[in-house]
Amino acid sequence: MYHYSAMSKASLLANQNLTQEERSIIILSALADEAFAIHFYRMFCIRSCSRNMGDASQRKGTHDYYNEMGLKTSTWEGENVVLTGDAWMRYEDADRAANVVKISLEQLLDAALGKYPEIIYKRDDKIPGSENFNVCQNNYMPPTDLILLLKNF
């Protein structure tokens, strides 16, 4: 969701005559969305891969357990892997994560160059600022108009 938001904001850079200040605002907003998206990439985010339920201490315990002990899963290609995370991330985990981040950033740059004409920024504000979602003050991801954009993509 936030990767798409970053790409749709970046697409504005290729499609409009903008001042340097407007370009800076858009770039910073797109990069903030992209950084938030990178955290949630399920390929290497143990907390996102495991079903985390219960109160805060149970969720933290589950997160820590799977980060240290690993979580068996498979890639889209069917390769069986055990993922670890945080302080226990191994070189192969870091390589897998780095590859996903590389692809994501390449897509973001391509959007800024206009290589995805089907990605169109459809929100009302001409110059998008940062999103106002605060993960420290919410217990869930609220629905956004980005969901509507994704359904049409």
Disulfide bonds with the S-S distance in Angstrom:
none
